[in-house]
Amino acid sequence: MKYDVLVIGGGIAGIEASLTLGDAGFEVLLVEKDPSIGGHMIQLSKVFPTTDCAGCITTPKMAAAASHPKVHLMTYSEVKEVQKTGKEFRVKVLKKPRYVEEDLCIGCGRCEEVCPVLVPREFDYGIVGRKAVYIPFEMAVPKKAVLDLEHCMMCGRCERACPKDAINFLQEPEEVEITVKAIIVATGYNLFPPEKKKEYSYTGNLTLIHTNLNPNIIHSMQMERLLAPSRPYHALLRPGDGKVPERVAWVLCTGSRDKSLGNPLCSRVCCMYSVKQALLYTSAIPFGEAAIYYMDIRAFGKGFEEFYTMVRDLGVYFIRGKVARIESRNGNPVVIVEDTETGEIREDEYDMVVLSIGLLSNPELSEILGIDTNSYGFYVPPEENANPVATKVDGIFVAGTATCPKDIPDTVAEAAAAAAQCIAYLKEVGT
């Protein structure tokens, strides 16, 4: 199969680049490793500093990509090999088996209703469960079921319930070879695993309760899901026991600016998304108390300082100090910190603590593509200040958080820049 451009990554950067290229008349193949496009942005509640609905921004773009005559989606697929021959790239893409025939599935969810298996749901970061056969989330594109064979009991209930006979237990991985003239890498970022910060007592297993690990200590993306309009519970509840959290704290720089964890970088977005979450929490729980523990508040973008000032004036407490540890007392997290403005050692008890985790690189395709990364794993352009979307390989461009941590407006702008440079390159080599 031949296309003009391969876009790797179906987050907001990949979608934006694909739509720009498609509108310019180029044939685009958008490859996403997950069952649906949308990336991290579709999991967010609102965006800062405008507090616009993240889903309201993302879902129209997802739908536009799926319906665009020039944009072709290949989800649940991974790029395995890239070879440049002359002016073209020969690419091998592994299409993973859904064990559901995509052309037959109508996304009715009947298979999911009858499935007896329950496992942690990835979209909600384990806060709630999903079935062994499931639709990734309500607004998934494509809205097709996926069967998790690892957890499947082989009971056959989904197969009998499917009105289109779409379940296929014999489906196998398929290797697809394509030829393209240019590639845009928009593979996004990984999240810092908060369990590495052992003194913060985080557990990925939200049903586990003992003296050291507390299910009411969660990370920021789990909090995004609790705050989102499509949240897993009918109200904002803490995972440990289902209570309404009346006191919530955010611990900034969890996994960022920390040489002991091998990541001295600032993740850029943690301060502002924590301020946003505190605002959304106090809006959802009017009598709730919110506190943010910080080293520095980095509010450098347009409207960020005003947003921070507004939230502070609304009554959110800002406590300056690097949290030493988080303990558990009567099922509640206790934050132990030195307030660096007063010199006081504080022990503050909360109903829930949110660890504001940072953004890490996602360099898994660097060797396959033959492009450079820095010591932190982010892709490095030859001229970072002059041309941040280029790479040392002609015809390969990068966009979004694949190059460094950044917020959504910068990500979208960089995706448009990568698409523009890709168009110029295609015109130069001839289409």
Secondary structure by P-SEA (a helix, b strand, c coil): ccccbbbccccaaaaaaaaaaaaabbbbbbbbccccccccccccccccccccccccccaaaaaaaaacccccccccccccbbbbcccbbbbbbbbccccccccccccccccccccccccccccccccccccccccccccccccbbbbcccccccccccccccccccccccbbbbbbbbbbcbbbbcbbbbcccccccccccccccccccccccccccccaaaaaaaacccccccccccccccccccbbbbbccccccccccccccccccaaaaaaaaaaaaaaacccbbbbbbbccccccccaaaaaaaaaaaabbbbbbcccccccccccbbbbbbbcccccccccccccbbbcbbbbbbbcccccccccccccccccccccccccccccccccbbbbccccccccaaaaaaaaaaaaaaaaaaaaaacc
